[in-house]
Amino acid sequence: DIQMTQSPSILSASVGDRVTITCRASQSISSWLAWYQQKSGKAPKALIYRASSLESGVPSRFSGSGSGTEFTLTISSLQPDDFATYYCQQYETFPLTFGGGTKVEIK
Amino acid sequence: QVQLGESGGGVVQPGRSLRLSCAASGFTFSNYGMHWVRQAPGKGLEWVAVISYDGSEKHYADFVKGRFTISRDNSKNTLWLQMNSLRTEDAAMYYCAKDISLVVVTGVPEDWGQGTLVTVSS
């Protein structure tokens, strides 16, 4: 199975900060990577697919990049609504696997 | 507007069975692959299974192979997850989700339901 490793696991930041979350795959997954946002007590929401394609309705302050084994999710200017947990997920092969999550909390 | 509603969760003893349902509306259910993803309390997301738009293709996580079965009825716009030989470690919120792509199972759960909680305890 492909292992997905996210860092950091917790990120403390302030409104307006530029935030970057890293996701590493245990083997190359090309660009078959998605990012999700999950707020406490809610279902996850898809943000990005194919490493850098933004889902419809997702604010442009979110962006994704990378290919192969290293990927990043960037929030250009953190907003109050962005405090949540973020997960990466590979879909290069089954079984699908998620990263352990990065909690973005208020500094 | 895509709507997914899970049901069937509850408290079950180890070794027993449970069947989860997911009622879909707001899209052409028969055109999309469907996933089950779970999340243990306080833990991360864990993919469970996927079924293709017509039920001909199924994939499972290693930890549920032989115990869980995913199925669908396109005439009823309903997805199921039959869970047998339940273990304490299967306790989680179970979400159903629609795949992002028409017909082809891409592997991106795009739209999610609110989940149904499964508790496994004696």
gemmi code that builds the backbone of each chain (N, CA, C; Angstrom):
import gemmi

chains = {
    "A": [
        ("ASP", (0.830, -1.189, 0.000), (0.000, 0.000, 0.000), (0.873, 1.251, 0.000)),
        ("ILE", (0.377, 2.328, -0.583), (1.107, 3.586, -0.608), (0.848, 4.341, 0.700)),
        ("GLN", (1.911, 4.703, 1.378), (1.801, 5.455, 2.632), (1.876, 6.952, 2.337)),
        ("MET", (1.003, 7.710, 2.990), (0.971, 9.157, 2.827), (1.334, 9.802, 4.162)),
        ("THR", (2.316, 10.674, 4.135), (2.795, 11.307, 5.362), (2.642, 12.816, 5.245)),
        ("GLN", (1.904, 13.398, 6.179), (1.703, 14.839, 6.195), (2.547, 15.495, 7.269)),
        ("SER", (2.967, 16.721, 6.999), (3.645, 17.514, 8.023), (3.327, 18.993, 7.824)),
        ("PRO", (3.234, 19.768, 8.928), (3.264, 19.236, 10.297), (1.920, 18.599, 10.651)),
        ("SER", (1.831, 17.998, 11.812), (0.551, 17.444, 12.247), (-0.332, 18.533, 12.850)),
        ("ILE", (0.300, 19.534, 13.445), (-0.414, 20.699, 13.966), (0.331, 21.941, 13.513)),
        ("LEU", (-0.432, 22.944, 13.105), (0.140, 24.192, 12.615), (-0.615, 25.336, 13.284)),
        ("SER", (0.107, 26.166, 13.989), (-0.503, 27.341, 14.626), (-0.232, 28.571, 13.765)),
        ("ALA", (-1.277, 29.280, 13.405), (-1.122, 30.415, 12.506), (-2.156, 31.496, 12.821)),
        ("SER", (-1.911, 32.674, 12.281), (-2.808, 33.808, 12.497), (-3.537, 34.149, 11.209)),
        ("VAL", (-4.662, 34.830, 11.354), (-5.398, 35.300, 10.183), (-4.468, 36.173, 9.343)),
        ("GLY", (-4.471, 35.906, 8.053), (-3.619, 36.640, 7.129), (-2.307, 35.940, 6.807)),
        ("ASP", (-1.937, 34.936, 7.586), (-0.681, 34.224, 7.343), (-0.768, 33.383, 6.069)),
        ("ARG", (0.384, 33.181, 5.467), (0.521, 32.211, 4.383), (0.878, 30.881, 5.024)),
        ("VAL", (0.131, 29.859, 4.670), (0.267, 28.553, 5.318), (0.578, 27.493, 4.265)),
        ("THR", (1.533, 26.625, 4.583), (1.888, 25.544, 3.666), (1.894, 24.218, 4.405)),
        ("ILE", (1.216, 23.246, 3.849), (1.160, 21.883, 4.390), (1.807, 20.954, 3.364)),
        ("THR", (2.624, 20.046, 3.857), (3.342, 19.126, 2.981), (2.779, 17.712, 3.098)),
        ("CYS", (2.758, 17.023, 1.975), (2.299, 15.633, 1.920), (3.297, 14.838, 1.085)),
        ("ARG", (3.788, 13.750, 1.638), (4.749, 12.907, 0.931), (4.201, 11.503, 0.750)),
        ("ALA", (4.390, 10.963, -0.445), (3.954, 9.610, -0.758), (5.143, 8.663, -0.698)),
        ("SER", (4.885, 7.417, -0.311), (5.969, 6.433, -0.166), (6.493, 5.943, -1.514)),
        ("GLN", (5.763, 6.233, -2.572), (6.228, 5.965, -3.936), (5.547, 6.955, -4.858)),
        ("SER", (6.013, 7.031, -6.082), (5.469, 8.029, -6.994), (3.980, 7.787, -7.271)),
        ("ILE", (3.214, 8.878, -7.177), (1.790, 8.806, -7.484), (1.444, 9.778, -8.618)),
        ("SER", (2.474, 10.180, -9.374), (2.267, 11.156, -10.450), (1.567, 12.389, -9.864)),
        ("SER", (0.409, 12.744, -10.395), (-0.350, 13.874, -9.838), (-1.682, 13.434, -9.256)),
        ("TRP", (-1.761, 12.141, -8.926), (-3.031, 11.596, -8.440), (-3.190, 11.846, -6.946)),
        ("LEU", (-3.373, 13.113, -6.620), (-3.471, 13.516, -5.225), (-4.621, 14.487, -5.030)),
        ("ALA", (-5.364, 14.276, -3.957), (-6.463, 15.167, -3.596), (-6.234, 15.711, -2.192)),
        ("TRP", (-6.835, 16.885, -1.944), (-6.793, 17.506, -0.614), (-8.231, 17.729, -0.137)),
        ("TYR", (-8.417, 17.548, 1.169), (-9.722, 17.719, 1.799), (-9.582, 18.605, 3.028)),
        ("GLN", (-10.666, 19.316, 3.315), (-10.768, 20.112, 4.538), (-11.876, 19.510, 5.395)),
        ("GLN", (-11.614, 19.369, 6.681), (-12.652, 18.878, 7.581), (-12.729, 19.762, 8.820)),
        ("LYS", (-13.898, 20.308, 9.050), (-14.140, 21.078, 10.259), (-14.717, 20.161, 11.328)),
        ("SER", (-14.533, 20.552, 12.568), (-14.912, 19.710, 13.696), (-16.382, 19.300, 13.631)),
        ("GLY", (-16.630, 17.992, 13.683), (-17.989, 17.471, 13.689), (-18.675, 17.459, 12.339)),
        ("LYS", (-17.948, 17.784, 11.288), (-18.524, 17.844, 9.935), (-17.868, 16.845, 9.015)),
        ("ALA", (-18.540, 16.588, 7.896), (-17.959, 15.719, 6.877), (-16.835, 16.447, 6.146)),
        ("PRO", (-15.890, 15.702, 5.619), (-14.820, 16.328, 4.816), (-15.389, 16.991, 3.564)),
        ("LYS", (-14.627, 17.962, 3.079), (-14.972, 18.679, 1.857), (-13.778, 18.610, 0.921)),
        ("ALA", (-14.027, 18.218, -0.322), (-12.946, 18.147, -1.303), (-12.534, 19.552, -1.720)),
        ("LEU", (-11.226, 19.809, -1.716), (-10.690, 21.111, -2.096), (-9.989, 21.068, -3.455)),
        ("ILE", (-9.131, 20.085, -3.623), (-8.229, 20.021, -4.777), (-8.121, 18.572, -5.229)),
        ("TYR", (-8.055, 18.374, -6.544), (-7.796, 17.053, -7.103), (-6.716, 17.186, -8.169)),
        ("ARG", (-6.175, 16.064, -8.563), (-5.048, 16.043, -9.517), (-3.970, 17.032, -9.108)),
        ("ALA", (-3.699, 17.067, -7.843), (-2.614, 17.832, -7.209), (-2.818, 19.346, -7.196)),
        ("SER", (-3.422, 19.892, -8.248), (-3.483, 21.352, -8.333), (-4.793, 21.907, -8.879)),
        ("SER", (-5.750, 21.050, -9.182), (-7.028, 21.512, -9.735), (-8.002, 21.819, -8.611)),
        ("LEU", (-8.491, 23.051, -8.609), (-9.374, 23.502, -7.547), (-10.801, 23.031, -7.803)),
        ("GLU", (-11.418, 22.485, -6.783), (-12.826, 22.124, -6.874), (-13.664, 23.386, -7.061)),
        ("SER", (-14.774, 23.222, -7.721), (-15.696, 24.331, -7.943), (-16.132, 24.935, -6.609)),
        ("GLY", (-16.069, 26.251, -6.524), (-16.524, 26.945, -5.326), (-15.470, 27.117, -4.250)),
        ("VAL", (-14.308, 26.519, -4.424), (-13.234, 26.656, -3.436), (-12.503, 27.981, -3.677)),
        ("PRO", (-12.310, 28.773, -2.630), (-11.654, 30.079, -2.809), (-10.259, 29.963, -3.422)),
        ("SER", (-9.897, 30.967, -4.187), (-8.629, 30.936, -4.912), (-7.416, 31.094, -3.998)),
        ("ARG", (-7.635, 31.395, -2.721), (-6.493, 31.456, -1.794), (-5.916, 30.060, -1.526)),
        ("PHE", (-6.673, 29.025, -1.885), (-6.174, 27.652, -1.780), (-5.476, 27.272, -3.091)),
        ("SER", (-4.312, 26.650, -2.967), (-3.640, 26.139, -4.150), (-2.867, 24.879, -3.781)),
        ("GLY", (-2.681, 24.036, -4.782), (-1.930, 22.808, -4.585), (-0.848, 22.689, -5.631)),
        ("SER", (0.237, 22.033, -5.253), (1.316, 21.833, -6.212), (2.032, 20.529, -5.900)),
        ("GLY", (2.890, 20.138, -6.840), (3.708, 18.950, -6.640), (3.376, 17.835, -7.607)),
        ("SER", (4.261, 16.864, -7.645), (4.055, 15.653, -8.437), (5.062, 14.613, -7.967)),
        ("GLY", (4.805, 13.378, -8.329), (5.716, 12.318, -7.899), (5.467, 11.905, -6.473)),
        ("THR", (6.328, 12.347, -5.563), (6.173, 11.955, -4.161), (5.988, 13.121, -3.204)),
        ("GLU", (6.146, 14.354, -3.666), (6.064, 15.492, -2.753), (5.046, 16.527, -3.242)),
        ("PHE", (4.169, 16.913, -2.323), (3.049, 17.785, -2.655), (2.863, 18.828, -1.552)),
        ("THR", (2.289, 19.964, -1.933), (1.986, 20.985, -0.946), (0.596, 21.560, -1.175)),
        ("LEU", (-0.032, 21.909, -0.057), (-1.263, 22.685, -0.061), (-0.913, 24.022, 0.558)),
        ("THR", (-1.232, 25.103, -0.142), (-0.933, 26.441, 0.343), (-2.214, 27.241, 0.476)),
        ("ILE", (-2.325, 27.939, 1.594), (-3.395, 28.918, 1.785), (-2.691, 30.265, 1.801)),
        ("SER", (-2.992, 31.104, 0.828), (-2.176, 32.317, 0.630), (-2.379, 33.351, 1.740)),
        ("SER", (-3.592, 33.440, 2.252), (-3.907, 34.378, 3.324), (-4.996, 33.746, 4.181)),
        ("LEU", (-4.596, 33.202, 5.312), (-5.487, 32.415, 6.150), (-6.678, 33.238, 6.627)),
        ("GLN", (-7.861, 32.685, 6.449), (-9.094, 33.335, 6.886), (-9.700, 32.584, 8.074)),
        ("PRO", (-10.546, 33.247, 8.859), (-11.141, 32.581, 10.030), (-11.841, 31.266, 9.693)),
        ("ASP", (-12.423, 31.185, 8.499), (-13.139, 29.983, 8.098), (-12.204, 28.825, 7.761)),
        ("ASP", (-10.908, 29.086, 7.683), (-9.949, 28.062, 7.246), (-9.379, 27.233, 8.382)),
        ("PHE", (-9.692, 27.594, 9.618), (-9.186, 26.803, 10.739), (-9.930, 25.471, 10.765)),
        ("ALA", (-9.173, 24.408, 10.498), (-9.762, 23.091, 10.254), (-8.623, 22.078, 10.165)),
        ("THR", (-8.977, 20.827, 9.893), (-7.978, 19.798, 9.645), (-7.963, 19.474, 8.162)),
        ("TYR", (-6.766, 19.330, 7.617), (-6.591, 19.096, 6.188), (-5.944, 17.720, 5.965)),
        ("TYR", (-6.467, 17.004, 4.973), (-5.968, 15.664, 4.645), (-5.588, 15.592, 3.171)),
        ("CYS", (-4.481, 14.926, 2.897), (-4.173, 14.565, 1.516), (-4.589, 13.108, 1.298)),
        ("GLN", (-4.769, 12.733, 0.047), (-5.198, 11.376, -0.301), (-4.669, 11.022, -1.693)),
        ("GLN", (-4.057, 9.850, -1.792), (-3.581, 9.415, -3.102), (-4.634, 8.544, -3.772)),
        ("TYR", (-4.716, 8.674, -5.084), (-5.618, 7.801, -5.845), (-4.907, 7.248, -7.083)),
        ("GLU", (-3.624, 7.042, -6.925), (-2.857, 6.400, -7.998), (-3.213, 4.927, -8.099)),
        ("THR", (-3.488, 4.318, -6.942), (-3.810, 2.901, -6.931), (-4.669, 2.570, -5.718)),
        ("PHE", (-5.409, 1.471, -5.819), (-6.157, 0.971, -4.676), (-5.244, 0.075, -3.845)),
        ("PRO", (-5.386, 0.065, -2.508), (-6.359, 0.839, -1.752), (-6.000, 2.323, -1.666)),
        ("LEU", (-7.020, 3.159, -1.723), (-6.812, 4.577, -1.540), (-6.306, 4.816, -0.118)),
        ("THR", (-5.413, 5.776, 0.032), (-4.868, 6.050, 1.351), (-4.802, 7.551, 1.609)),
        ("PHE", (-5.069, 7.901, 2.874), (-5.050, 9.280, 3.319), (-3.809, 9.545, 4.167)),
        ("GLY", (-3.389, 10.804, 4.181), (-2.407, 11.236, 5.144), (-3.045, 11.330, 6.520)),
        ("GLY", (-2.210, 11.514, 7.533), (-2.693, 11.534, 8.908), (-3.407, 12.809, 9.317)),
        ("GLY", (-3.329, 13.825, 8.476), (-4.021, 15.079, 8.762), (-3.119, 16.153, 9.342)),
        ("THR", (-3.466, 17.403, 9.038), (-2.794, 18.571, 9.604), (-3.864, 19.486, 10.176)),
        ("LYS", (-3.795, 19.716, 11.477), (-4.753, 20.611, 12.111), (-4.204, 22.016, 12.092)),
        ("VAL", (-4.940, 22.933, 11.493), (-4.554, 24.339, 11.461), (-5.337, 25.036, 12.556)),
        ("GLU", (-4.604, 25.524, 13.549), (-5.271, 26.156, 14.681), (-4.846, 27.602, 14.832)),
        ("ILE", (-5.638, 28.308, 15.624), (-5.386, 29.736, 15.818), (-4.191, 29.937, 16.743)),
        ("LYS", (-3.273, 30.780, 16.302), (-2.084, 31.089, 17.106), (-2.439, 32.056, 18.232)),
    ],
    "B": [
        ("GLN", (-28.467, 19.506, -6.578), (-27.594, 19.504, -5.409), (-27.466, 18.068, -4.889)),
        ("VAL", (-26.240, 17.601, -4.792), (-25.981, 16.236, -4.340), (-26.363, 16.096, -2.872)),
        ("GLN", (-27.156, 15.078, -2.591), (-27.493, 14.769, -1.201), (-27.251, 13.292, -0.945)),
        ("LEU", (-26.553, 13.017, 0.139), (-26.256, 11.645, 0.537), (-26.634, 11.487, 1.997)),
        ("GLY", (-27.451, 10.487, 2.283), (-27.912, 10.283, 3.646), (-27.645, 8.878, 4.128)),
        ("GLU", (-26.717, 8.760, 5.070), (-26.374, 7.446, 5.619), (-27.301, 7.075, 6.763)),
        ("SER", (-27.520, 5.784, 6.927), (-28.317, 5.268, 8.048), (-27.857, 3.852, 8.350)),
        ("GLY", (-28.336, 3.331, 9.471), (-28.025, 1.951, 9.821), (-26.985, 1.780, 10.905)),
        ("GLY", (-26.354, 2.866, 11.307), (-25.374, 2.767, 12.372), (-26.024, 2.468, 13.715)),
        ("GLY", (-25.204, 2.132, 14.683), (-25.718, 1.847, 16.013), (-24.687, 1.102, 16.834)),
        ("VAL", (-25.142, 0.556, 17.946), (-24.269, -0.207, 18.833), (-24.417, -1.691, 18.525)),
        ("VAL", (-23.303, -2.362, 18.335), (-23.325, -3.784, 17.999), (-22.203, -4.479, 18.765)),
        ("GLN", (-22.428, -5.728, 19.104), (-21.402, -6.495, 19.825), (-20.324, -6.987, 18.872)),
        ("PRO", (-19.120, -7.182, 19.373), (-18.066, -7.759, 18.532), (-18.506, -9.096, 17.963)),
        ("GLY", (-18.160, -9.319, 16.694), (-18.522, -10.557, 16.023), (-19.861, -10.512, 15.309)),
        ("ARG", (-20.677, -9.488, 15.611), (-21.993, -9.376, 14.979), (-21.911, -8.604, 13.670)),
        ("SER", (-23.059, -8.465, 13.018), (-23.139, -7.817, 11.704), (-23.984, -6.559, 11.762)),
        ("LEU", (-23.763, -5.713, 10.756), (-24.538, -4.480, 10.615), (-24.548, -4.127, 9.133)),
        ("ARG", (-25.650, -3.573, 8.660), (-25.696, -3.110, 7.263), (-25.985, -1.623, 7.245)),
        ("LEU", (-25.088, -0.889, 6.633), (-25.257, 0.550, 6.468), (-25.889, 0.836, 5.108)),
        ("SER", (-26.692, 1.880, 5.073), (-27.330, 2.316, 3.830), (-26.963, 3.763, 3.552)),
        ("CYS", (-26.998, 4.109, 2.283), (-26.759, 5.484, 1.860), (-27.766, 5.804, 0.765)),
        ("ALA", (-28.675, 6.709, 1.052), (-29.678, 7.137, 0.078), (-29.156, 8.355, -0.673)),
        ("ALA", (-29.179, 8.283, -1.982), (-28.620, 9.346, -2.818), (-29.709, 10.085, -3.579)),
        ("SER", (-29.512, 11.381, -3.764), (-30.425, 12.189, -4.579), (-29.685, 13.406, -5.095)),
        ("GLY", (-30.292, 14.056, -6.095), (-29.716, 15.280, -6.630), (-28.714, 15.065, -7.747)),
        ("PHE", (-28.496, 13.823, -8.128), (-27.609, 13.520, -9.248), (-28.020, 12.159, -9.817)),
        ("THR", (-27.478, 11.817, -10.970), (-27.805, 10.538, -11.592), (-26.935, 9.471, -10.953)),
        ("PHE", (-27.481, 8.829, -9.937), (-26.745, 7.869, -9.115), (-26.097, 6.786, -9.966)),
        ("SER", (-26.800, 6.318, -10.979), (-26.318, 5.188, -11.776), (-25.120, 5.526, -12.645)),
        ("ASN", (-24.687, 6.791, -12.642), (-23.545, 7.204, -13.456), (-22.243, 7.334, -12.681)),
        ("TYR", (-22.293, 7.140, -11.362), (-21.120, 7.445, -10.546), (-20.711, 6.292, -9.645)),
        ("GLY", (-19.398, 6.136, -9.511), (-18.880, 5.252, -8.483), (-19.155, 5.838, -7.106)),
        ("MET", (-19.207, 4.966, -6.115), (-19.523, 5.393, -4.758), (-18.539, 4.761, -3.773)),
        ("HIS", (-18.185, 5.547, -2.759), (-17.203, 5.128, -1.764), (-17.833, 5.045, -0.374)),
        ("TRP", (-17.183, 4.250, 0.487), (-17.365, 4.323, 1.922), (-16.008, 4.697, 2.531)),
        ("VAL", (-16.042, 5.676, 3.415), (-14.844, 6.131, 4.130), (-15.218, 6.214, 5.604)),
        ("ARG", (-14.313, 5.835, 6.483), (-14.647, 5.868, 7.906), (-13.655, 6.710, 8.674)),
        ("GLN", (-14.075, 7.071, 9.896), (-13.235, 7.887, 10.767), (-13.511, 7.509, 12.208)),
        ("ALA", (-12.543, 6.873, 12.843), (-12.669, 6.533, 14.251), (-12.660, 7.813, 15.079)),
        ("PRO", (-13.281, 7.805, 16.241), (-13.346, 9.020, 17.063), (-11.965, 9.613, 17.325)),
        ("GLY", (-11.802, 10.874, 16.957), (-10.542, 11.572, 17.192), (-9.403, 11.180, 16.265)),
        ("LYS", (-9.699, 10.366, 15.264), (-8.655, 9.878, 14.355), (-8.852, 10.433, 12.944)),
        ("GLY", (-7.973, 9.995, 12.030), (-8.022, 10.477, 10.662), (-8.969, 9.675, 9.786)),
        ("LEU", (-8.989, 10.052, 8.517), (-9.860, 9.404, 7.548), (-9.248, 8.094, 7.065)),
        ("GLU", (-10.104, 7.118, 6.845), (-9.649, 5.789, 6.401), (-10.613, 5.300, 5.326)),
        ("TRP", (-10.106, 5.107, 4.127), (-10.943, 4.637, 3.035), (-11.299, 3.177, 3.247)),
        ("VAL", (-12.545, 2.816, 2.937), (-13.034, 1.462, 3.194), (-13.262, 0.673, 1.899)),
        ("ALA", (-14.024, 1.261, 0.982), (-14.386, 0.507, -0.218), (-14.943, 1.443, -1.275)),
        ("VAL", (-14.938, 0.963, -2.517), (-15.547, 1.685, -3.637), (-16.246, 0.675, -4.539)),
        ("ILE", (-17.307, 1.131, -5.186), (-18.021, 0.324, -6.171), (-18.231, 1.176, -7.406)),
        ("SER", (-18.088, 0.577, -8.564), (-18.250, 1.304, -9.816), (-19.717, 1.624, -10.063)),
        ("TYR", (-19.962, 2.438, -11.084), (-21.308, 2.935, -11.348), (-22.316, 1.808, -11.569)),
        ("ASP", (-21.839, 0.688, -12.130), (-22.752, -0.416, -12.443), (-22.573, -1.620, -11.530)),
        ("GLY", (-21.696, -1.473, -10.533), (-21.492, -2.563, -9.590), (-20.530, -3.642, -10.052)),
        ("SER", (-19.952, -3.483, -11.231), (-19.100, -4.530, -11.788), (-17.688, -4.522, -11.217)),
        ("GLU", (-17.291, -3.395, -10.648), (-15.936, -3.241, -10.109), (-16.022, -2.832, -8.643)),
        ("LYS", (-15.315, -3.562, -7.806), (-15.289, -3.251, -6.370), (-13.848, -3.357, -5.876)),
        ("HIS", (-13.495, -2.454, -4.979), (-12.189, -2.500, -4.333), (-12.381, -2.263, -2.843)),
        ("TYR", (-11.518, -2.905, -2.053), (-11.639, -2.811, -0.604), (-10.293, -2.501, 0.045)),
        ("ALA", (-10.355, -1.891, 1.206), (-9.167, -1.761, 2.047), (-8.803, -3.141, 2.565)),
        ("ASP", (-7.522, -3.345, 2.784), (-7.052, -4.656, 3.227), (-7.716, -5.096, 4.529)),
        ("PHE", (-7.963, -4.147, 5.419), (-8.448, -4.509, 6.748), (-9.916, -4.937, 6.766)),
        ("VAL", (-10.631, -4.793, 5.635), (-12.033, -5.225, 5.616), (-12.304, -6.343, 4.622)),
        ("LYS", (-11.293, -6.722, 3.884), (-11.494, -7.772, 2.876), (-11.989, -9.051, 3.525)),
        ("GLY", (-13.060, -9.589, 2.936), (-13.630, -10.823, 3.439), (-14.658, -10.611, 4.536)),
        ("ARG", (-14.706, -9.406, 5.096), (-15.673, -9.129, 6.167), (-16.754, -8.159, 5.711)),
        ("PHE", (-16.383, -7.161, 4.904), (-17.324, -6.146, 4.452), (-17.625, -6.356, 2.972)),
        ("THR", (-18.855, -6.025, 2.574), (-19.258, -6.098, 1.176), (-19.988, -4.823, 0.790)),
        ("ILE", (-19.515, -4.193, -0.271), (-20.172, -2.996, -0.797), (-21.099, -3.418, -1.928)),
        ("SER", (-22.268, -2.798, -1.997), (-23.212, -3.122, -3.066), (-24.096, -1.909, -3.336)),
        ("ARG", (-24.855, -1.965, -4.414), (-25.717, -0.845, -4.775), (-26.915, -1.345, -5.545)),
        ("ASP", (-27.968, -0.539, -5.511), (-29.156, -0.783, -6.334), (-29.479, 0.535, -7.023)),
        ("ASN", (-29.177, 0.603, -8.294), (-29.369, 1.854, -9.038), (-30.849, 2.196, -9.216)),
        ("SER", (-31.706, 1.213, -9.158), (-33.145, 1.488, -9.282), (-33.687, 2.160, -8.020)),
        ("LYS", (-32.953, 1.988, -6.918), (-33.379, 2.581, -5.640), (-32.476, 3.720, -5.192)),
        ("ASN", (-31.487, 4.061, -6.024), (-30.527, 5.124, -5.666), (-29.926, 4.891, -4.282)),
        ("THR", (-29.558, 3.663, -4.028), (-29.093, 3.292, -2.701), (-27.788, 2.503, -2.760)),
        ("LEU", (-26.917, 2.839, -1.827), (-25.630, 2.177, -1.629), (-25.670, 1.489, -0.274)),
        ("TRP", (-25.025, 0.328, -0.179), (-24.971, -0.384, 1.095), (-23.544, -0.774, 1.449)),
        ("LEU", (-23.340, -1.008, 2.732), (-22.117, -1.624, 3.206), (-22.526, -2.687, 4.222)),
        ("GLN", (-22.365, -3.934, 3.852), (-22.635, -5.048, 4.761), (-21.362, -5.337, 5.542)),
        ("MET", (-21.468, -5.234, 6.867), (-20.293, -5.417, 7.720), (-20.511, -6.638, 8.601)),
        ("ASN", (-19.687, -7.644, 8.409), (-19.763, -8.863, 9.202), (-18.539, -8.991, 10.113)),
        ("SER", (-18.651, -9.870, 11.094), (-17.526, -10.133, 12.010), (-16.905, -8.840, 12.522)),
        ("LEU", (-17.755, -7.961, 13.016), (-17.277, -6.649, 13.448), (-16.321, -6.744, 14.625)),
        ("ARG", (-15.341, -5.871, 14.622), (-14.320, -5.799, 15.655), (-14.412, -4.455, 16.360)),
        ("THR", (-13.851, -4.364, 17.536), (-13.887, -3.089, 18.259), (-13.216, -1.988, 17.452)),
        ("GLU", (-12.195, -2.355, 16.677), (-11.470, -1.348, 15.879), (-12.261, -0.865, 14.655)),
        ("ASP", (-13.418, -1.472, 14.393), (-14.284, -0.999, 13.300), (-15.195, 0.148, 13.752)),
        ("ALA", (-15.174, 0.463, 15.029), (-16.004, 1.555, 15.535), (-15.569, 2.881, 14.913)),
        ("ALA", (-16.498, 3.563, 14.298), (-16.160, 4.798, 13.568), (-17.424, 5.456, 13.038)),
        ("MET", (-17.246, 6.679, 12.565), (-18.262, 7.321, 11.731), (-18.027, 6.825, 10.314)),
        ("TYR", (-19.065, 6.338, 9.668), (-18.955, 5.839, 8.305), (-19.649, 6.822, 7.362)),
        ("TYR", (-18.870, 7.292, 6.390), (-19.382, 8.237, 5.399), (-19.522, 7.545, 4.041)),
        ("CYS", (-20.611, 7.830, 3.339), (-20.645, 7.472, 1.933), (-20.300, 8.721, 1.131)),
        ("ALA", (-19.724, 8.500, -0.046), (-19.280, 9.630, -0.861), (-19.369, 9.276, -2.332)),
        ("LYS", (-19.689, 10.264, -3.112), (-19.793, 10.112, -4.571), (-18.432, 10.384, -5.195)),
        ("ASP", (-18.054, 9.524, -6.140), (-16.794, 9.749, -6.841), (-16.885, 10.978, -7.727)),
        ("ILE", (-15.737, 11.554, -8.021), (-15.691, 12.809, -8.767), (-16.025, 12.644, -10.252)),
        ("SER", (-15.787, 11.422, -10.774), (-15.871, 11.245, -12.226), (-17.112, 10.488, -12.663)),
        ("LEU", (-17.590, 10.889, -13.825), (-18.690, 10.193, -14.471), (-18.203, 8.836, -14.955)),
        ("VAL", (-18.906, 7.783, -14.605), (-18.668, 6.408, -15.060), (-17.367, 5.812, -14.519)),
        ("VAL", (-16.231, 6.402, -14.853), (-14.953, 5.830, -14.420), (-14.752, 6.060, -12.922)),
        ("VAL", (-14.279, 5.048, -12.205), (-13.953, 5.238, -10.790), (-12.569, 5.860, -10.723)),
        ("THR", (-12.534, 7.151, -10.386), (-11.269, 7.860, -10.331), (-10.562, 7.614, -9.006)),
        ("GLY", (-11.346, 7.592, -7.936), (-10.736, 7.433, -6.626), (-10.734, 8.711, -5.817)),
        ("VAL", (-11.556, 9.680, -6.201), (-11.677, 10.917, -5.439), (-13.103, 11.017, -4.901)),
        ("PRO", (-13.294, 10.780, -3.618), (-14.614, 10.992, -3.011), (-14.903, 12.486, -2.960)),
        ("GLU", (-15.794, 12.951, -3.813), (-15.981, 14.394, -3.976), (-17.071, 14.949, -3.075)),
        ("ASP", (-18.226, 14.322, -3.061), (-19.351, 14.790, -2.255), (-19.625, 13.751, -1.168)),
        ("TRP", (-19.773, 14.233, 0.054), (-19.871, 13.350, 1.216), (-21.195, 13.528, 1.934)),
        ("GLY", (-21.693, 12.420, 2.511), (-22.822, 12.517, 3.420), (-22.344, 12.952, 4.790)),
        ("GLN", (-23.264, 13.001, 5.736), (-22.937, 13.441, 7.090), (-22.483, 12.297, 7.988)),
        ("GLY", (-22.634, 11.076, 7.510), (-22.101, 9.941, 8.253), (-23.102, 9.264, 9.172)),
        ("THR", (-22.808, 8.013, 9.493), (-23.590, 7.252, 10.470), (-22.593, 6.573, 11.404)),
        ("LEU", (-22.871, 6.644, 12.689), (-21.914, 6.203, 13.703), (-22.115, 4.738, 14.053)),
        ("VAL", (-21.022, 3.989, 14.002), (-21.023, 2.577, 14.381), (-20.195, 2.409, 15.649)),
        ("THR", (-20.788, 1.826, 16.659), (-20.098, 1.543, 17.908), (-20.053, 0.036, 18.094)),
        ("VAL", (-18.874, -0.500, 18.329), (-18.720, -1.940, 18.526), (-18.264, -2.168, 19.965)),
        ("SER", (-19.154, -2.724, 20.745), (-18.843, -2.885, 22.164), (-19.690, -4.005, 22.751)),
        ("SER", (-19.084, -4.703, 23.685), (-19.825, -5.763, 24.361), (-20.585, -5.207, 25.568)),
    ],
}
model = gemmi.Model(1)
for chain_id, residues in chains.items():
    chain = gemmi.Chain(chain_id)
    for i, (resn, *xyz) in enumerate(residues, 1):
        res = gemmi.Residue()
        res.name, res.seqid = resn, gemmi.SeqId(i, " ")
        for name, pos in zip(("N", "CA", "C"), xyz):
            atom = gemmi.Atom()
            atom.name, atom.element = name, gemmi.Element(name[0])
            atom.pos, atom.b_iso = gemmi.Position(*pos), 0.0
            res.add_atom(atom)
        chain.add_residue(res)
    model.add_chain(chain)
structure = gemmi.Structure()
structure.add_model(model)
structure.setup_entities()
